[in-house]
Every structure is written in C-alpha cells, then in structure tokens.
C-alpha cells in the first residue's frame, strides 16, 4: 500500500531529524547535551515509522513494532544516562510529532486516516517503551543507591557498636 507520509518521511528524514534536534535544544535538552546525542536514534525511529506507514492492510501487530520498541527503549536508557527527567523524554516525542505535522503541512502532504492511526500508535508505543526503559534504569539506580547507603551505614555503625560492646563487656567483668 502506498503511503504519502511514509515516502515523505523517507525523503525528508534528515530535515525532520535536524528540525527535531533544533526543537529539543530549544526546549528540553540540558545545555551540555551534544547535538549527536540529541539526535541519537531519531533516524532509525523514522525509518521504522516509514516502513509501518507503507505496510499493507494498515497498522497491525505484524509491522515492525519490535524494531521501533528497541529504538525507543535505547532512547529511554540513553536519556536516563544524560540526566533527563521523564517529562522531558515524553516531550521529545511530542516535539517529533509537531515537527512531522509541521513539515507535512509545509509540503502539502495530508495524512489519511490510516496514516494518522499509524503515527499515533507508533508515537504512543514509543513513548511507553522509552518511559518504561527509563524507569527500569532509574529504579536500578535507586536500588544501587539504597544498597550503597545501607553498606555505608553498616560500616559507620560498626565502630561505635564495637566500642559499646567492649565497654559493656568491661563493665560486666567488674
């Protein structure tokens, strides 16, 4: 099945990615973020989105959702490592949607109902996958921090407890 939007995304991928990166830097990105990190998996995500838009019989479970999921999960993991918060991560996908529709409008490409469904489903699934992966990494980091904290407390309490035990033993022997 032909897809005007899929073809548009493929033909304009670099422009979409660059405009998306501009929007990320204008709104959600930490000031220290390198441009290459902002773009990270944007090209790959757009490629899988274009493939889904071209899929026969509309968007069903048989399209390339695994590839998109993997890209989104890596994106969430990377954003966690860069110090993003979940809100900024979600807003990035909103910015991608805005850039796509802005550029489609500029070029006179109107998505049909099926393409709207595909775009919505892909973006929603990507947000869910990216946020889930982000949360997994955040939770693991919190577990590691708690473990380090308990270890630190145990170490810090060991000496005073040993001194108290020795003092108690000395008092009992008198």
CORPE-V33767 format. One record per helix or strand of 3 or more residues. SS is the DSSP state (2 for helix, 1 for strand). FROM is the first residue (numbers start at 1). LEN is the number of residues. If there is no record, write none. Layout:
BEGIN
ss = {SS	SS}
from = {FROM	FROM}
len = {LEN	LEN}
END
This chain:
BEGIN
ss = {2	2	2	2	2	2	2}
from = {4	13	35	42	65	86	113}
len = {8	15	5	13	17	21	61}
END
